[in-house]
Amino acid sequence: MANKNKAPLTAAEKRTYRLVLFRRTFSYLGIGLVVSALVGGLYGDRMHFIWALCAVGAILLAFGWWEYLKVTETLRFLSRKKEKKAKVPFALRKEKEHRSHKPAFLQKAEDFEDDLTPYTTADEEIFSEKRRQYALVISRMTAGAILLILSFFIPQ
């Protein structure tokens, strides 16, 4: 597969890509709503809540547009390619990494044996870097637009 971006996605990959988009979009929506509620709570006024919703939505739209410009290489000076070091296989490493003991909320979903895990988590590494960046663009711009539209429908 010479160009991974042009290859059509299979049905399972489409479902996984939608999960990636939903997860990122709703995380941005949650962050925006929490920040807006904090601003509205600090000032004790619904108008400041609406203003914060609009501001966070505009910021997310701007970040989405900025990321889109980086993806399309319109701003070439921003998209520096980082060289990745070759990883040594685990069996050949001199100093093997020991698994640190972490609380459950800091562990990855792959650490748990759960029947629902394949249906609720999305592995982003199966997609190319460009598709992941486009997912970031779509999720930021969607969350920004939803927050802006939501701010218009809240009565003062």
GUKEFI-445108 format. One record per atom (N, C-alpha, C): residue number from 1; residue in three letters; atom name; x, z, y. Coordinates in steps of 0.001 Angstrom, whole numbers, plus 500000, padded with zeros to 6 digits. Each point is the difference from the previous one (the first is absolute). Last residue first. Layout:
GUKEFI-445108
SITE  pos  code  site      px      pz      py
SITE  NUM   Ala    CA       X       Z       Y
...
//
This chain:
GUKEFI-445108
SITE  pos  code  site      px      pz      py
SITE  156   Gln     N  469100  527945  534434
SITE  156   Gln    CA  500720  500973  500826
SITE  156   Gln     C  499173  501211  500111
SITE  155   Pro     N  499967  496612  495666
SITE  155   Pro    CA  499407  500240  501331
SITE  155   Pro     C  500768  501087  500746
SITE  154   Ile     N  501775  496342  496305
SITE  154   Ile    CA  499795  501440  500155
SITE  154   Ile     C  499442  500253  501384
SITE  153   Phe     N  501337  495620  498420
SITE  153   Phe    CA  498684  500419  499523
SITE  153   Phe     C  499755  501497  500106
SITE  152   Phe     N  504159  497667  501200
SITE  152   Phe    CA  498921  499427  500810
SITE  152   Phe     C  498632  500552  499606
SITE  151   Ser     N  504021  501128  497602
SITE  151   Ser    CA  499966  500676  501302
SITE  151   Ser     C  498903  499458  500913
SITE  150   Leu     N  500854  498008  495737
SITE  150   Leu    CA  499369  501307  499855
SITE  150   Leu     C  499906  500722  501344
SITE  149   Ile     N  502359  495952  499791
SITE  149   Ile    CA  498563  499752  499886
SITE  149   Ile     C  499246  501323  499874
SITE  148   Leu     N  504696  500249  500030
SITE  148   Leu    CA  499509  499509  501295
SITE  148   Leu     C  498483  499789  499954
SITE  147   Leu     N  502123  501191  495998
SITE  147   Leu    CA  499994  501126  500943
SITE  147   Leu     C  499494  499572  501374
SITE  146   Ile     N  500524  496670  496703
SITE  146   Ile    CA  498911  500908  499625
SITE  146   Ile     C  499924  501175  500972
SITE  145   Ala     N  503568  496966  500499
SITE  145   Ala    CA  498726  499390  500401
SITE  145   Ala     C  498826  500908  499658
SITE  144   Gly     N  504294  501375  498609
SITE  144   Gly    CA  499897  500006  501458
SITE  144   Gly     C  498686  499429  500489
SITE  143   Ala     N  500979  499806  495387
SITE  143   Ala    CA  499733  501378  500415
SITE  143   Ala     C  499865  500095  501518
SITE  142   Thr     N  501210  495828  498252
SITE  142   Thr    CA  498642  500346  499586
SITE  142   Thr     C  499639  501414  500446
SITE  141   Met     N  504407  498488  500693
SITE  141   Met    CA  499073  499330  500909
SITE  141   Met     C  498545  500305  499644
SITE  140   Arg     N  503413  501761  497224
SITE  140   Arg    CA  500088  500559  501359
SITE  140   Arg     C  498981  499366  500928
SITE  139   Ser     N  500321  498312  495577
SITE  139   Ser    CA  499442  501355  500024
SITE  139   Ser     C  500073  500619  501390
SITE  138   Ile     N  501890  495693  499272
SITE  138   Ile    CA  498543  499965  499836
SITE  138   Ile     C  499410  501398  500105
SITE  137   Val     N  504715  499594  500107
SITE  137   Val    CA  499389  499378  501181
SITE  137   Val     C  498483  500063  499911
SITE  136   Leu     N  502432  501418  496262
SITE  136   Leu    CA  500158  500951  501093
SITE  136   Leu     C  499350  499466  501276
SITE  135   Ala     N  500194  497162  496315
SITE  135   Ala    CA  499040  501072  499728
SITE  135   Ala     C  500062  501051  501105
SITE  134   Tyr     N  503166  496575  500119
SITE  134   Tyr    CA  498690  499505  500402
SITE  134   Tyr     C  498908  501035  499724
SITE  133   Gln     N  504307  500989  498524
SITE  133   Gln    CA  499956  500044  501455
SITE  133   Gln     C  498665  499477  500523
SITE  132   Arg     N  500796  499751  495410
SITE  132   Arg    CA  499851  501404  500396
SITE  132   Arg     C  499928  500127  501514
SITE  131   Arg     N  500881  495781  498196
SITE  131   Arg    CA  498601  500377  499747
SITE  131   Arg     C  499754  501460  500377
SITE  130   Lys     N  504429  498391  500322
SITE  130   Lys    CA  499165  499358  501007
SITE  130   Lys     C  498517  500360  499800
SITE  129   Glu     N  503228  501438  496839
SITE  129   Glu    CA  500138  500738  501266
SITE  129   Glu     C  499081  499416  501065
SITE  128   Ser     N  498439  499342  494969
SITE  128   Ser    CA  501204  499674  500760
SITE  128   Ser     C  500001  500792  501310
SITE  127   Phe     N  497526  502017  495661
SITE  127   Phe    CA  499832  498950  500993
SITE  127   Phe     C  501319  499755  500718
SITE  126   Ile     N  499444  503427  496764
SITE  126   Ile    CA  499773  498746  499281
SITE  126   Ile     C  499829  498830  500960
SITE  125   Glu     N  500559  504641  501367
SITE  125   Glu    CA  501249  499321  499683
SITE  125   Glu     C  499796  498698  499245
SITE  124   Glu     N  496602  503335  501371
SITE  124   Glu    CA  500308  498970  500979
SITE  124   Glu     C  501232  499191  499639
SITE  123   Asp     N  496038  502827  497351
SITE  123   Asp    CA  501447  499874  499989
SITE  123   Asp     C  500373  498838  500914
SITE  122   Ala     N  495624  503433  499765
SITE  122   Ala    CA  500431  498616  500130
SITE  122   Ala     C  501516  499976  500088
SITE  121   Thr     N  495669  503433  498056
SITE  121   Thr    CA  501252  499827  500722
SITE  121   Thr     C  500379  498532  500009
SITE  120   Thr     N  496018  501459  497805
SITE  120   Thr    CA  499942  500533  501357
SITE  120   Thr     C  501291  499854  500776
SITE  119   Tyr     N  499197  498683  495332
SITE  119   Tyr    CA  498876  499437  500742
SITE  119   Tyr     C  499967  500457  501450
SITE  118   Pro     N  503259  501509  496706
SITE  118   Pro    CA  500164  498554  500201
SITE  118   Pro     C  498891  499379  500836
SITE  117   Thr     N  499728  504771  499049
SITE  117   Thr    CA  501134  499602  500824
SITE  117   Thr     C  500155  498489  500142
SITE  116   Leu     N  496779  502866  497355
SITE  116   Leu    CA  499571  499205  501146
SITE  116   Leu     C  501150  499453  500823
SITE  115   Asp     N  500576  502884  496122
SITE  115   Asp    CA  499353  498769  499570
SITE  115   Asp     C  499627  499103  501171
SITE  114   Asp     N  504229  503405  499794
SITE  114   Asp    CA  498601  500015  500389
SITE  114   Asp     C  499384  498665  499612
SITE  113   Glu     N  504679  502908  500032
SITE  113   Glu    CA  499329  499250  498942
SITE  113   Glu     C  498507  500095  500269
SITE  112   Phe     N  504403  500334  503544
SITE  112   Phe    CA  498863  500634  499343
SITE  112   Phe     C  499432  499082  498924
SITE  111   Asp     N  503613  498819  502987
SITE  111   Asp    CA  500441  501188  499281
SITE  111   Asp     C  498875  500658  499203
SITE  110   Glu     N  499539  496180  503023
SITE  110   Glu    CA  500503  499612  498686
SITE  110   Glu     C  500439  501203  499173
SITE  109   Ala     N  498545  500287  504584
SITE  109   Ala    CA  498881  499902  499063
SITE  109   Ala     C  500468  499639  498597
SITE  108   Lys     N  503262  502733  503283
SITE  108   Lys    CA  499373  498693  499974
SITE  108   Lys     C  498901  499979  498938
SITE  107   Gln     N  501462  504553  502687
SITE  107   Gln    CA  500427  499106  498932
SITE  107   Gln     C  499267  498671  500089
SITE  106   Leu     N  499226  503903  502814
SITE  106   Leu    CA  501149  499215  500427
SITE  106   Leu     C  500480  499028  498927
SITE  105   Phe     N  496360  503133  499364
SITE  105   Phe    CA  499606  499100  501076
SITE  105   Phe     C  501163  499173  500536
SITE  104   Ala     N  500594  503352  496530
SITE  104   Ala    CA  499247  498841  499527
SITE  104   Ala     C  499651  499033  501131
SITE  103   Pro     N  504440  503010  500409
SITE  103   Pro    CA  498581  500280  499819
SITE  103   Pro     C  499248  498705  499676
SITE  102   Lys     N  505079  500294  498503
SITE  102   Lys    CA  499225  499869  501222
SITE  102   Lys     C  498571  500441  499728
SITE  101   His     N  505357  499870  497887
SITE  101   His    CA  498669  500563  499799
SITE  101   His     C  499275  499987  501342
SITE  100   Ser     N  503915  496478  498331
SITE  100   Ser    CA  499754  501235  500745
SITE  100   Ser     C  498572  500463  499750
SITE   99   Arg     N  503502  497040  496960
SITE   99   Arg    CA  498672  500005  500596
SITE   99   Arg     C  499772  501340  500690
SITE   98   His     N  504847  497666  499434
SITE   98   His    CA  499092  500898  499304
SITE   98   His     C  498670  499995  500726
SITE   97   Glu     N  504122  496254  499525
SITE   97   Glu    CA  499125  500744  500894
SITE   97   Glu     C  499069  500870  499174
SITE   96   Lys     N  505085  498441  498623
SITE   96   Lys    CA  498587  499675  499828
SITE   96   Lys     C  499149  500890  500919
SITE   95   Glu     N  505146  498167  499961
SITE   95   Glu    CA  499237  501184  500381
SITE   95   Glu     C  498522  499639  499939
SITE   94   Lys     N  502750  496667  498550
SITE   94   Lys    CA  500838  501162  499676
SITE   94   Lys     C  499242  501291  500298
SITE   93   Arg     N  497726  495214  498508
SITE   93   Arg    CA  500387  500816  501147
SITE   93   Arg     C  500827  501188  499555
SITE   92   Leu     N  497810  496605  497159
SITE   92   Leu    CA  501406  499803  500350
SITE   92   Leu     C  500467  500844  501184
SITE   91   Ala     N  495437  499891  498254
SITE   91   Ala    CA  500864  500394  498886
SITE   91   Ala     C  501481  499904  500354
SITE   90   Phe     N  496595  498530  503070
SITE   90   Phe    CA  500043  501452  499876
SITE   90   Phe     C  500979  500449  498911
SITE   89   Pro     N  500848  495378  502676
SITE   89   Pro    CA  499015  500537  499062
SITE   89   Pro     C  500214  501491  499765
SITE   88   Val     N  501322  497789  504644
SITE   88   Val    CA  500613  500178  498702
SITE   88   Val     C  498930  500534  499050
SITE   87   Lys     N  499331  496897  504533
SITE   87   Lys    CA  499821  501305  499383
SITE   87   Lys     C  500625  500012  498616
SITE   86   Ala     N  501105  497208  504750
SITE   86   Ala    CA  499590  499855  498615
SITE   86   Ala     C  499920  501382  499369
SITE   85   Lys     N  499143  499296  505259
SITE   85   Lys    CA  501069  500182  499030
SITE   85   Lys     C  499439  499813  498600
SITE   84   Lys     N  498068  497600  504473
SITE   84   Lys    CA  499798  501117  499088
SITE   84   Lys     C  501166  500068  499036
SITE   83   Glu     N  499188  498058  505241
SITE   83   Glu    CA  500558  499728  498687
SITE   83   Glu     C  499837  501243  499136
SITE   82   Lys     N  496918  498225  504214
SITE   82   Lys    CA  500911  501040  499539
SITE   82   Lys     C  500493  499629  498611
SITE   81   Lys     N  498031  497146  504453
SITE   81   Lys    CA  499964  500162  498551
SITE   81   Lys     C  501042  501034  499598
SITE   80   Arg     N  497123  499396  504695
SITE   80   Arg    CA  501326  499992  499396
SITE   80   Arg     C  499864  500223  498509
SITE   79   Ser     N  496725  498931  504088
SITE   79   Ser    CA  499935  499948  498540
SITE   79   Ser     C  501394  499844  499411
SITE   78   Leu     N  499092  500127  504767
SITE   78   Leu    CA  499431  501218  499429
SITE   78   Leu     C  500051  500018  498475
SITE   77   Phe     N  501401  496290  502826
SITE   77   Phe    CA  500948  501100  500147
SITE   77   Phe     C  499468  501299  499401
SITE   76   Arg     N  497378  495908  500184
SITE   76   Arg    CA  501043  499978  498976
SITE   76   Arg     C  500964  501181  500107
SITE   75   Leu     N  494953  498766  501367
SITE   75   Leu    CA  501016  500849  500607
SITE   75   Leu     C  501136  500164  498993
SITE   74   Thr     N  496712  497348  498555
SITE   74   Thr    CA  499948  499601  501397
SITE   74   Thr     C  501036  500790  500787
SITE   73   Glu     N  498757  500100  495119
SITE   73   Glu    CA  501341  499790  500554
SITE   73   Glu     C  499958  499381  501387
SITE   72   Thr     N  496411  501735  497024
SITE   72   Thr    CA  500081  498559  500220
SITE   72   Thr     C  501326  499589  500623
SITE   71   Val     N  499196  504591  499217
SITE   71   Val    CA  499824  499311  498718
SITE   71   Val     C  500155  498491  500172
SITE   70   Lys     N  500115  502810  503849
SITE   70   Lys    CA  501199  500175  499183
SITE   70   Lys     C  499895  499233  498690
SITE   69   Leu     N  496268  500057  502823
SITE   69   Leu    CA  501069  499218  500626
SITE   69   Leu     C  501316  500133  499227
SITE   68   Tyr     N  496393  502628  498633
SITE   68   Tyr    CA  499724  498594  499710
SITE   68   Tyr     C  501081  499107  500607
SITE   67   Glu     N  500099  504570  500983
SITE   67   Glu    CA  500431  499766  498616
SITE   67   Glu     C  499753  498543  499610
SITE   66   Trp     N  498432  501328  504170
SITE   66   Trp    CA  501458  500071  500013
SITE   66   Trp     C  500558  499723  498606
SITE   65   Trp     N  495360  500407  500481
SITE   65   Trp    CA  500469  498746  500584
SITE   65   Trp     C  501518  499947  500011
SITE   64   Gly     N  498035  503971  498554
SITE   64   Gly    CA  499708  498942  499049
SITE   64   Gly     C  500486  498646  500505
SITE   63   Phe     N  500286  503713  502868
SITE   63   Phe    CA  500998  500100  498925
SITE   63   Phe     C  499780  498921  498939
SITE   62   Ala     N  496839  500248  503448
SITE   62   Ala    CA  501291  499576  500540
SITE   62   Ala     C  501094  500072  498936
SITE   61   Leu     N  495713  501606  498887
SITE   61   Leu    CA  499971  498548  500170
SITE   61   Leu     C  501333  499475  500521
SITE   60   Leu     N  499510  504634  499724
SITE   60   Leu    CA  500095  499409  498667
SITE   60   Leu     C  499935  498480  500055
SITE   59   Ile     N  499384  502317  504015
SITE   59   Ile    CA  501382  500173  499543
SITE   59   Ile     C  500175  499402  498610
SITE   58   Ala     N  495665  500114  501797
SITE   58   Ala    CA  500822  499018  500712
SITE   58   Ala     C  501461  500093  499560
SITE   57   Gly     N  497029  503188  498247
SITE   57   Gly    CA  499660  498662  499516
SITE   57   Gly     C  500837  498923  500662
SITE   56   Val     N  500389  504394  501557
SITE   56   Val    CA  500628  499884  498680
SITE   56   Val     C  499703  498634  499396
SITE   55   Ala     N  497908  500963  504084
SITE   55   Ala    CA  501447  499915  500168
SITE   55   Ala     C  500718  499840  498664
SITE   54   Cys     N  495304  500695  500040
SITE   54   Cys    CA  500321  498690  500565
SITE   54   Cys     C  501511  499822  500134
SITE   53   Leu     N  498429  504181  498628
SITE   53   Leu    CA  499692  498996  498974
SITE   53   Leu     C  500401  498612  500467
SITE   52   Ala     N  500330  503467  503126
SITE   52   Ala    CA  501078  500073  499013
SITE   52   Ala     C  499766  499018  498851
SITE   51   Trp     N  496648  500423  503275
SITE   51   Trp    CA  501183  499399  500591
SITE   51   Trp     C  501159  500000  498995
SITE   50   Ile     N  496082  502212  498782
SITE   50   Ile    CA  499766  498554  500024
SITE   50   Ile     C  501231  499284  500558
SITE   49   Phe     N  500114  504655  500092
SITE   49   Phe    CA  500006  499551  498609
SITE   49   Phe     C  499835  498478  499926
SITE   48   His     N  499531  502074  504159
SITE   48   His    CA  501408  499928  499617
SITE   48   His     C  500154  499580  498539
SITE   47   Met     N  495660  500681  501639
SITE   47   Met    CA  500591  498840  500671
SITE   47   Met     C  501474  499851  499643
SITE   46   Arg     N  497421  503767  498606
SITE   46   Arg    CA  499815  498831  499147
SITE   46   Arg     C  500625  498756  500622
SITE   45   Asp     N  501789  505100  500734
SITE   45   Asp    CA  499085  499034  500584
SITE   45   Asp     C  499904  498794  499063
SITE   44   Gly     N  503158  503915  500025
SITE   44   Gly    CA  498633  500494  499863
SITE   44   Gly     C  498957  499053  500549
SITE   43   Tyr     N  505061  499949  499526
SITE   43   Tyr    CA  499351  499894  501293
SITE   43   Tyr     C  498553  500467  499968
SITE   42   Leu     N  502550  500154  496016
SITE   42   Leu    CA  500837  500641  501026
SITE   42   Leu     C  499336  499965  501370
SITE   41   Gly     N  497956  497752  496329
SITE   41   Gly    CA  499892  501452  499889
SITE   41   Gly     C  500818  500724  501046
SITE   40   Gly     N  500240  495270  499692
SITE   40   Gly    CA  498664  500404  500451
SITE   40   Gly     C  499805  501499  499944
SITE   39   Val     N  504000  498279  498285
SITE   39   Val    CA  499966  499787  501457
SITE   39   Val     C  498643  500423  500552
SITE   38   Leu     N  500460  500178  495357
SITE   38   Leu    CA  500871  500999  500642
SITE   38   Leu     C  499984  499855  501515
SITE   37   Ala     N  497726  496793  497458
SITE   37   Ala    CA  499280  501280  499966
SITE   37   Ala     C  500836  501107  500634
SITE   36   Ser     N  501993  495759  499534
SITE   36   Ser    CA  498927  499963  500998
SITE   36   Ser     C  499212  501304  500035
SITE   35   Val     N  503309  499500  496703
SITE   35   Val    CA  500635  500075  501329
SITE   35   Val     C  498930  500011  501090
SITE   34   Val     N  498492  499375  495618
SITE   34   Val    CA  500521  501363  500178
SITE   34   Val     C  500630  500163  501381
SITE   33   Leu     N  498471  495701  498730
SITE   33   Leu    CA  498879  500917  500226
SITE   33   Leu     C  500470  501434  500214
SITE   32   Gly     N  503243  496697  498936
SITE   32   Gly    CA  499394  499746  501307
SITE   32   Gly     C  498854  500948  500306
SITE   31   Ile     N  502017  500157  495738
SITE   31   Ile    CA  500934  500490  501019
SITE   31   Ile     C  499404  499824  501387
SITE   30   Gly     N  497562  498201  496438
SITE   30   Gly    CA  500007  501458  499958
SITE   30   Gly     C  500911  500601  501055
SITE   29   Leu     N  499956  495310  499448
SITE   29   Leu    CA  498740  500475  500572
SITE   29   Leu     C  499948  501526  500037
SITE   28   Tyr     N  503663  497999  497868
SITE   28   Tyr    CA  500091  499829  501448
SITE   28   Tyr     C  498717  500460  500690
SITE   27   Ser     N  499986  500047  495365
SITE   27   Ser    CA  500950  501020  500467
SITE   27   Ser     C  500185  499880  501517
SITE   26   Phe     N  497322  496828  497843
SITE   26   Phe    CA  499322  501277  500129
SITE   26   Phe     C  500958  501124  500367
SITE   25   Thr     N  501775  495656  499323
SITE   25   Thr    CA  499025  499960  501084
SITE   25   Thr     C  499342  501362  500190
SITE   24   Arg     N  503011  499410  496361
SITE   24   Arg    CA  500675  500031  501299
SITE   24   Arg     C  499008  500032  501157
SITE   23   Arg     N  498249  499651  495636
SITE   23   Arg    CA  500721  501258  500147
SITE   23   Arg     C  500676  500088  501368
SITE   22   Phe     N  497794  495966  498820
SITE   22   Phe    CA  499066  501101  500239
SITE   22   Phe     C  500734  501304  500239
SITE   21   Leu     N  502627  496226  498820
SITE   21   Leu    CA  499387  499842  501322
SITE   21   Leu     C  499053  501154  500326
SITE   20   Val     N  501884  499875  495702
SITE   20   Val    CA  501052  500264  500996
SITE   20   Val     C  499409  499908  501403
SITE   19   Leu     N  497195  498800  496481
SITE   19   Leu    CA  500226  501453  500016
SITE   19   Leu     C  501067  500382  501017
SITE   18   Arg     N  499225  495439  499267
SITE   18   Arg    CA  498889  500602  500736
SITE   18   Arg     C  500134  501515  500058
SITE   17   Tyr     N  503104  497698  497412
SITE   17   Tyr    CA  500244  499719  501420
SITE   17   Tyr     C  498874  500572  500860
SITE   16   Thr     N  499557  500255  495333
SITE   16   Thr    CA  501046  500906  500456
SITE   16   Thr     C  500282  499802  501485
SITE   15   Arg     N  497022  497047  497955
SITE   15   Arg    CA  499400  501336  500034
SITE   15   Arg     C  501013  501017  500521
SITE   14   Lys     N  501537  495634  499294
SITE   14   Lys    CA  499065  500032  501135
SITE   14   Lys     C  499372  501380  500140
SITE   13   Glu     N  502720  499214  496278
SITE   13   Glu    CA  500808  500126  501217
SITE   13   Glu     C  499113  500021  501241
SITE   12   Ala     N  497964  499263  495828
SITE   12   Ala    CA  500503  501378  500069
SITE   12   Ala     C  500832  500216  501253
SITE   11   Ala     N  498424  495646  499126
SITE   11   Ala    CA  498880  500889  500313
SITE   11   Ala     C  500458  501450  500114
SITE   10   Thr     N  503684  496407  501148
SITE   10   Thr    CA  499089  500144  498877
SITE   10   Thr     C  498886  500970  500398
SITE    9   Leu     N  502702  496869  503574
SITE    9   Leu    CA  499950  501308  499356
SITE    9   Leu     C  499041  499964  498820
SITE    8   Pro     N  503036  495788  502067
SITE    8   Pro    CA  498705  500691  500051
SITE    8   Pro     C  500049  501315  499232
SITE    7   Ala     N  504223  497728  502594
SITE    7   Ala    CA  499386  500060  498675
SITE    7   Ala     C  498665  500735  500094
SITE    6   Lys     N  503074  499502  503693
SITE    6   Lys    CA  499065  498898  499827
SITE    6   Lys     C  499299  500037  498646
SITE    5   Asn     N  503418  503180  501284
SITE    5   Asn    CA  498875  500141  500921
SITE    5   Asn     C  498946  498922  499778
SITE    4   Lys     N  504213  500176  497620
SITE    4   Lys    CA  499037  500969  499478
SITE    4   Lys     C  498785  500153  500907
SITE    3   Asn     N  503589  496024  498899
SITE    3   Asn    CA  499453  500669  501171
SITE    3   Asn     C  498874  500915  499547
SITE    2   Ala     N  502485  497998  496556
SITE    2   Ala    CA  500920  499871  501119
SITE    2   Ala     C  499505  500755  501234
SITE    1   Met     N  499394  500520  494606
SITE    1   Met    CA  499146  500000  501167
SITE    1   Met     C  500900  500000  501231
//
